Each structure stands twice: as C-alpha cells, then as structure tokens.
C-alpha cells in the first residue's frame, strides 16, 4: 500500500486492503499513546484507530510527542 505520510510518499507492502490506522502505526513501530493522527484532513481520535480503514493513496499527518526539558 502506498501512502503519503507527512508529505512523503511511503510504501507499506505488508499492509493490505482492510488495514486500519492502528495497523499502520504498528507497521511504523510507533507507540500509540504518543502520537496524533490526521487522516485525509480529519483528526482521528485514538479510540477510532482500530475502526478507521486506510486505502491506497491516503494522506496522513502523524505527530509524535516527545517529552523532556530541564529540571
């Protein structure tokens, strides 16, 4: 499956028809509690990732939160 992620084309041969946002995040090895996802222009709540299908050519923006700072 070919997707546009954060403006970059990416191929995911392991993802098939019926794959979900949760499947994509697993393929990217991202911790689901540290990202926000926009799918084709709409923000998708974390609770809906398992039920949100992705398809060839979809556009996604994935933001990964990073903690840190000075004490």
ZIFEN-V311731 format. One record per backbone hydrogen bond with DSSP energy under -1.0 kcal/mol. CO is the residue of the C=O (numbers start at 1). NH is the residue of the N-H. E is the energy in kcal/mol with one decimal. If there is no record, write none. Layout:
BEGIN
co: <CO CO>
nh: <NH NH>
e: <E E>
END
This chain:
BEGIN
co: <1 2 3 4 5 8 10 12 16 19 20 21 22 23 24 25 26 31 34 36 37 38 39 42 45 46 49 52 55 58 59 60 61 63>
nh: <12 57 10 60 8 5 3 15 19 54 24 25 26 27 28 30 29 34 65 63 44 61 42 39 48 49 22 21 58 4 40 6 38 36>
e: <-3.1 -3.5 -3.2 -3.3 -2.0 -2.8 -2.9 -1.5 -2.0 -2.6 -2.1 -2.6 -1.9 -2.3 -1.8 -2.4 -1.1 -2.0 -3.4 -2.5 -2.5 -2.2 -1.5 -3.2 -1.6 -1.2 -1.3 -1.9 -2.2 -2.7 -3.7 -3.0 -2.7 -2.0>
END
